[in-house]
Amino acid sequence: MQNDSLPVEYSRGLLHRANQAFFFVGGFGTASWAPLVPLLKARLDVAEDVLGLLLLCIGIGSLLTMPIAGFLAGRFGCRRVLAVDSVVFAALLILLAVVGDIHFAVPALLAFGAAMGILDVTVNIHAVRVEQLLKKRLMSGMHALWSMGGFLGAGLFTVWHSLGLTALGATACSSTLMVILTLAFMRFLLAGRSEPGGKKLAVPRGIVVFIALVAGISFLVEGAVMDWSGVFLTEVRSMDMSLAGTGFASFSAAMLLMRLLGDAIVNRVGARRVVLAGSIIAITGFLIVILSPAGKLLFLGFFAIGFGCANIVPIFFSLMGRQRDMPLNAAVSSVSTFGYLGVLMGPAAIGFIAHSTSLLASFVLLAVLLAVQLFIGLHVFRKVA
């Protein structure tokens, strides 16, 4: 049962903007954490292996809360969960900017990951409900705001730090901005509660299993490009270290561009065609990266991968609003969990395969996985769309 309604005191446009604001807060907060990592390492005086285990706490925290986030949204309503969680998320950022003892750092990182996981799931649940209420495709643009928040989160930290602020001061500015956006837009979110009797732990079933596989592969590919594109360019293609980040930068720029344009494109040509064309373009991008010895074609290849992959996840999140095998909250929770598992497992799996064979072979496998994802996605369209 769904009790969401559109109060008369604000427009549909404000409902849309409010949802975008919380996507932005999620991306902004996540990116604001990145500059704190080397500072945390220095404060705790730990080696790289210990730092790696500490960073794993964020992933563990997210995986612990993602499967139950849908239950929380159903029990308390998306508005309340997003408002409280966003403020907690911002406060934990400040804590991570000052924590100086590893015994406090571990629970702080677990809590930060937990807050991130709840925000990620709940904001997507709310977005699907907004699409259903407004009868308009909006998901790609929503995800673009997460990416935009990510770009600005890391960038503004650098700006504030360059102006003479300490790490704590710069983080406090970031957290304050997150709280201001939360307080400004929370009242425009849907307040209704749904599925109050739903299961606490979301496990995918029916067609949601296939949507979860699509999400897992998509995020696995994104995580692999993020962590391994620089190594590929410098070690496999012998490019200068100064160009190590250009592959992921090209990929990210294409993702952001196509998500900003994605809703209009999907409305014009249809979701199935966008998934089909996007998958083919992304696979072609990998082939360019794999076959090109060096030069600008490599950057074109990474751009094509981002261009093709950009709207696949938003489209399948929207499709969850049409399936009937699971309640929406539980479906989004389970699919988000699979997606996050892809982010966590992907880079490690690529490293293992690269060690056993080569990084080039790992990239070939990523192209094959995108082809598998396409066939799974077409099956979902036959059952749902």
N, C-alpha and C positions, 0 to 999 in steps of 0.2 A: 504494500500500500504506500502511496506517495502523497505527501501533504504539501509539497512545494506549491507556492502561489506567488503571483506577481502583485505586490502591494501597489496601491494607487499612488502612493506618495513619490514614486520615482519612475523614470522611464525605462524602457527596455534597453536603451543605449547605456544607461548607468549600470544596469545588471551586467551587460557585456563588459564594460570598462572595469567593473569591480572584479570580475573573474580574471581579466587580463592582469590587473594589479597584483593579484596573489600569485599568478604564474611568474610575474616579474620578481616579486619578493623571494620566491623559491630559487630562481636562477641567480639573483643578486646575492643572497645569503650564502649559497653554495660557493660562488666564485670569490666572495669576500674571505672565505676560509683559506683559499689557496696561498695567498701571500703570508699567512701566519704559520705555514708548515715549517719553513726553515727557521723561523724565530722560535717555534716550539722546540725544535731539535736542539737549538743552541741553549735555550733555558734549561732543558732537562739534561743536556750534555749526554746524549745517547748516540750510539752508532746507527748506521743505516738499517741494519737488520732489526734493531729494536724499534726504530721509527716505522719501519714497514709493518710490524705487528701492531703498533699503536694506530696506524692509519686503518688497519683492518678492523679495528673496533668500530669505526664509522659504518662500514659495510655490515657488520654484525648487528649493530643497532638498528639500521634500516630494515634488515631482513627480519628482525624480531617484531617490528611494528607494522610493516606493510601488510602482512596477512590479516591483521586485526583492525586496520584503519577503516575498512568499510563498515565493520560493526560499530566502531565509534561514531562514524558519520551518521549511521542509521539510528543510533541510540540518542545522540545529542544534537544532530543536525550539522550540516556542513558549515553554516555560519559560525556557530560556537566553536567547533573544532579548529577551523582555519584561523579564527581570531586568536584563540588561546595559544595554539601551536606556533603561530608566526611570532608572537611576542616572546615565547619561550625560546624559539630558534634564534631570535636577535640577542636575547640575554646570554645564551650559551656562547655566541660568538665572542662577546666581551670576556666571558670566563676563560675561553681558550686563548685570549690575548694576554692573560696574566698568569695562568696556572703554571706553577714552577715545580711541582712534585709529581712524579710519575704515578703515585698512588691516587692522586686526585685527577690526573690527566686521563686515566683509563675510564672511570665512570663519566667524566665530562664528554669524552669522545663518543662513548656509547650513547649518551643522552642526545648529543648533537646528531648522530646518525638516526636515532629513533625519531627525533623531531623532523628531520629531513624526510624520512620515509612516510610519516603521517601526512605531511604537507603535500608530498608528491602524489599520493593516492587520492587524498580528499579533494585537491584542486581539480583533478581529472574527473572524479565523480561529479563534482559541481558543474564542470564544463559540459559533460554529457547531458545533464539535466537542463542546463541553459539552452543547449541545442534543441532538445525536445520541446521546451517551452516556447522558444522563439521560432521553431520550425525553420532553422537556418543553419547552414554548415559554418562553424566557427573554430573548429578544433586546431587547424593548422596555424591560424593566427594566434591562438592561445599559446601554443608551443613555441611560436616565434618570440613571444614575450619572455619566456623562460631563457631562451638563447640570448636575447637582448640584455636581460638582467645579468646574465653571465659575463657578457662583454663589459658592461658598465661596472659591475661589481669589482672586478680585478683592476680596471682602469682607474676608477675613482679612488681606490685605496692608494694607488701609486701617486695620484695627484695630491691627495691630502698629506701623504707622507713627504712628498717633495716640498710642501709648503711649511714644513717644520714640525708637523705633528708627530708624536710618538706612535708606535704601533697601537698602543691602547687608545690614543686619541683618534687615530684614523679609523680603527674598528668601531669606536663609539659613534663616530659620524655615520658609518655604514649602518650600524644597528638602529640609530635614531631615525634614519631615513626609512628603514623597514617598519619601524613602529608607527611612524607618521602615516605611511601608506596604509598600514593595517587599520589604524583608527579612522582614517578618512573614508575607506571603502567598505569596511566590514558591515555597515548598516544596509548596504545595497545588495548583500548576498542573500540567497534563498535561505529562509529560516526553517522551513519545514523539515520534519524528521520522517524517515522512511525505514521500512524493514526493522522495526524495533525488536522483533523476535528472531532476527537472522542469526546464523551461526557465527561464533566469535572468530573462528579460524577459517579463512577462505582457501579452498582447494579447487582448482579448475576442473570442470567436468563438461561433457557434451562438446558443443562447438567451441566453447571457451578454451578448451585444451589447444585447439589449433590456432586460435588468436594468440594464446600465450606463447606458442612456438614461434609465431611471426615476430612478436615483441622480443622474445629472447634472442633470436637471430639478429634482428635490427640493432639492438643495443650491444650485442657481442661485436658486430661489425664496427659500430661507432667507437666502442672502447678500444678495439684493436687498432683502428686508424689513429686514435688519439695517442696511444702509448707506443706504437711501433712505426708510425710513418717517419718520424725523425731518424730512428735507427735504420730504416730501410734506405732513406735518402743518403745518409752519411756512410753507411757501411756497405750496402749492396750497390748503390749507384755512385759512391765515392764523391759526394758533394761536400762542399765546405760546411763546417759546423755552424757557421752563421746562418745557413739556409735550412737548418734542421727543422725549424718550426713552420716552414712555409707550406709543407704538405697539409698539415692539419689546419693551418690558417685558411688555405684554399677550400678545404672540405667544409670548415665551419661557415665561411662566407657564403658558400652555395646553399648550405642548410638554412641559414637565416633568410637569405633572399627568397628561396622557394617556399618557405613557411609563411613569409609575409604575403606571397602571391597565391599560396596554395588553395585557400578557400574559394577564391574567384575561379581558379583553374578547374578545381573539382566540380564546382557548380556548372561550369561551361561544358566540360567534356565527359564528366562522370568519374566516379571513384574507381571503378574497375579499370578503365583505360589509364588513369593516372598511375595506379599500382603496376599495371603491365608495362607501360612506357618507362616509368621510373626504375623498375627492376632491370629492364634491358639497358637503360642508360648507365646505371650503377655497375652492372656487370661489364659493360663496355669500358667504363672508367678503370676497373681493375685490370682488364686486358691491356689498356694503354700503359698503366703503371708497370705491369709485369713485363711487357714487351719493349718498352721504350728504354734505350740505354741511358739517356740523360736529357737534360735540357727542359725547355718550356712544356713539352708534351707531358712530363711527369706531373706538373702542376695542373695541367688541363685534366689529367686523369683523376687526381684527387678532387678537383672541382666537380667533375662528372659524377663521382661516387656520392658526394654530398648532395648534388643536384637531384640525383635519382632517388636517394634514400629519404629525403627530407620529409615527404608527406605520407610515407607508408604507415608509420606508427600513429599519427593523428587520425588517419582514415580508419584504422582498425579499432582505435579507441571509440570513435563515433559509432562504428558498427555494433559495439557492445550494447548500445541503447536499443538495438533491434532484436537481439537474440533473446530467447525465452528459456534457455537451459539453466540459467542462474540468475538470482537477483542482481541488479546492476552494481550495488555497492560491493558485493562479494566478487563479482566478475572483474571489476576494475582492480580490486586488491590483489587478486590472484595473478592477473596479467601483469600488473606492475611489479610484483615479486619476481616473476619469471624474467621480466625485462632487466631488473636489477641484478639478478643472478648472471645474466648475459654480460653485463658490464663488469662484474667482479671476476667471472671465470674466463671471459674472452682473452684478455691480455695474457693471463697465465697460461692458458691453453696454447695460444700462439707461440709463446716463449718455449714451451715444451716441444712443440712440433718443430719449431725453428732449430732447436738444439739437436733434435733427432735427425732432421733432414736439412732444411734451409729456410731462411725467412721468405725467399721467393716461393717456395712450396706452400708456406703458410698463407701467403696472399692468394695463391691459386685456390686453396681451400675456402677462403672467404668468398671468392667469386662463385664457387660451387654452392656454398651455403645460401647465397642470394638467389641462385636458381631454384634451390629447394624451397626457399621461402616463397618464391613466386607461385609454385605449384600448390603449396599449402594455402596461400592467400586466395588463389582462384577457387579452391575447394570451399573456403569460407564464404566467398561471394555466392557460390551456387546454393549454399544452405541458408544464408542470412539475407543478403541484399535483394 
